[in-house]
């Protein structure tokens, strides 16, 4: 247990160093050497925890936002989860913009994508359970991809140009669309659970 706590503290220290560095310069200009010097760890320790600086960024973003979102009851409270993510983006605008400007749309989207897959899968599974119907496995995979692409695409558009997209409209539209389309899709294509 002590090793796990020490490992988590080391990761948090490196993430904090990355966060501070991103306040001063673009992500592409930040080096592993800077991170380890500020944390007082060696290069081997860095690579024990992270494959590269991109993995550290992904871990930092996940710890900050996505892991917390996973704790929401996404059927009852998915709107709050969407608002939470948007609040996070606004509060950490310099970090998100730094990453977006340095590594581009597709790379930032990929950081969120696997977590959004898990969120979409959880959302659909919870809806199936509450409605009492199950979707065919392949169709459920399709829906997970569909909702993941929609959520991550809308988030990325909003990140790119927050002035162009009204936040409240996006939240309401996503919530309404999920509520109506997911329930109707499961009712239409679902089969009684065993």
C-alpha positions in Angstrom: 0.0 0.0 0.0 2.9 2.4 0.8 4.3 1.9 -2.7 0.9 2.7 -4.3 0.7 6.0 -2.3 4.2 6.9 -3.1 3.7 6.1 -6.8 0.5 8.3 -6.8 2.3 11.1 -5.1 5.1 11.0 -7.6 2.6 11.1 -10.5 0.8 14.0 -9.0 4.1 15.9 -8.5 5.0 15.4 -12.1 1.5 16.5 -13.2 1.8 19.6 -11.1 5.2 20.4 -12.7 3.7 19.9 -16.2 0.8 22.2 -15.3 3.2 24.9 -14.1 5.3 24.5 -17.3 2.2 24.8 -19.5 1.4 28.1 -17.9 4.7 29.5 -19.2 5.2 27.8 -22.6 3.7 25.6 -25.3 3.4 21.9 -24.6 5.7 21.0 -27.5 8.5 23.0 -25.9 8.3 21.2 -22.5 10.8 18.4 -21.9 11.0 15.4 -19.6 14.2 17.0 -18.3 12.3 20.0 -17.1 9.6 17.9 -15.4 12.1 15.7 -13.5 14.3 18.6 -12.5 11.4 20.4 -10.9 10.1 17.2 -9.2 13.6 16.1 -8.0 13.2 12.6 -9.6 15.4 10.9 -12.1 14.6 10.1 -15.7 14.1 6.4 -14.9 11.4 7.3 -12.4 9.6 9.3 -15.0 9.6 6.5 -17.5 8.6 4.0 -14.8 5.3 5.9 -14.5 4.8 7.3 -18.0 5.7 6.2 -21.5 6.3 9.8 -22.5 5.2 13.4 -21.8 2.0 12.8 -23.7 1.1 10.0 -21.4 1.7 12.3 -18.4 -0.6 14.9 -20.0 -3.3 12.3 -20.6 -3.0 11.1 -17.0 -3.2 14.6 -15.7 -6.4 15.4 -17.8 -8.0 12.1 -16.7 -7.2 12.7 -13.0 -8.5 16.3 -13.2 -11.8 15.6 -15.0 -12.7 12.3 -16.6 -12.3 10.2 -13.5 -14.6 12.4 -11.6 -17.2 12.4 -14.4 -17.2 8.6 -14.3 -18.7 8.9 -10.8 -21.9 10.6 -12.0 -25.1 8.5 -12.5 -25.1 9.2 -16.2 -28.8 8.3 -16.7 -30.0 10.6 -13.9 -27.2 13.2 -14.0 -25.5 13.1 -17.4 -26.3 16.8 -17.8 -24.3 17.6 -14.6 -21.5 15.5 -16.0 -21.5 17.5 -19.2 -21.5 20.7 -17.2 -18.7 19.5 -15.1 -16.5 18.8 -18.1 -17.3 22.2 -19.6 -16.5 23.9 -16.2 -13.2 22.0 -16.1 -12.3 23.2 -19.6 -13.1 26.8 -18.7 -11.2 26.6 -15.4 -8.2 25.1 -17.1 -8.4 27.0 -20.3 -4.6 27.6 -20.5 -3.8 23.9 -20.2 -6.4 22.8 -22.7 -5.4 25.6 -25.2 -1.7 24.8 -24.7 -2.3 21.2 -25.5 -4.7 22.0 -28.4 -2.3 24.5 -30.0 0.7 22.2 -29.5 -0.5 18.8 -30.4 -3.7 19.5 -32.4 -7.3 18.6 -32.4 -7.0 14.9 -33.1 -4.4 14.3 -30.4 -6.4 16.2 -27.7 -9.6 14.4 -28.8 -7.8 11.0 -28.5 -6.9 11.9 -24.8 -10.6 12.1 -24.1 -11.9 9.4 -26.5 -11.2 6.2 -24.5 -12.8 7.7 -21.4 -15.8 8.9 -23.4 -16.1 5.3 -24.8 -16.4 4.1 -21.2 -18.9 6.9 -20.3 -21.1 6.1 -23.4 -21.0 2.4 -22.6 -22.0 3.0 -19.0 -24.7 5.4 -20.1 -26.2 2.8 -22.5 -25.8 -0.1 -20.1 -27.6 1.9 -17.4 -30.4 2.8 -19.7 -30.8 -0.8 -20.8 -31.0 -1.9 -17.2 -33.6 0.7 -16.2 -35.8 0.1 -19.3 -35.4 -3.7 -18.9 -34.3 -4.3 -22.5 -30.9 -5.3 -24.0 -29.4 -4.3 -27.3 -27.7 -6.7 -29.6 -23.9 -6.7 -28.9 -22.8 -5.3 -32.3 -25.5 -2.6 -32.3 -24.6 -1.6 -28.8 -20.9 -1.2 -29.9 -22.1 1.0 -32.8 -24.2 3.2 -30.4 -21.2 3.5 -28.0 -19.1 4.8 -30.9 -21.9 7.0 -32.1 -22.4 8.7 -28.8 -18.6 8.9 -28.2 -18.0 10.6 -31.5 -20.9 13.0 -30.9 -19.8 14.0 -27.3 -16.1 14.3 -28.0 -16.8 16.1 -31.3 -19.1 18.7 -29.7 -16.6 19.1 -26.8 -13.7 19.6 -29.2 -15.7 22.2 -31.3 -16.5 24.1 -28.1 -12.9 23.9 -26.9 -11.7 25.3 -30.2 -14.1 28.3 -30.3 -16.0 28.8 -27.0 -17.2 32.2 -28.2 -18.9 30.7 -31.3 -20.9 28.0 -29.4 -23.4 28.9 -26.6 -22.5 26.7 -23.7 -26.1 26.5 -22.3 -27.5 25.6 -25.7 -24.9 22.8 -26.2 -25.7 21.3 -22.7 -29.4 21.5 -23.3 -29.2 20.1 -26.8 -26.9 17.2 -25.8 -29.1 16.4 -22.8 -32.3 16.5 -24.8 -30.9 14.4 -27.6 -29.5 11.7 -25.3 -32.6 11.5 -23.2 -35.0 11.1 -26.2 -32.8 9.2 -28.7 -31.3 6.7 -26.3 -34.5 5.7 -24.6 -36.4 5.4 -28.0 -33.5 3.5 -29.6 -33.5 1.0 -26.7 -37.3 0.6 -26.8 -37.2 0.1 -30.6 -34.2 -2.2 -30.9 -33.9 -3.8 -27.5 -35.0 -7.3 -26.5 -36.3 -8.4 -23.1 -33.5 -9.2 -20.7 -33.0 -12.8 -19.5 
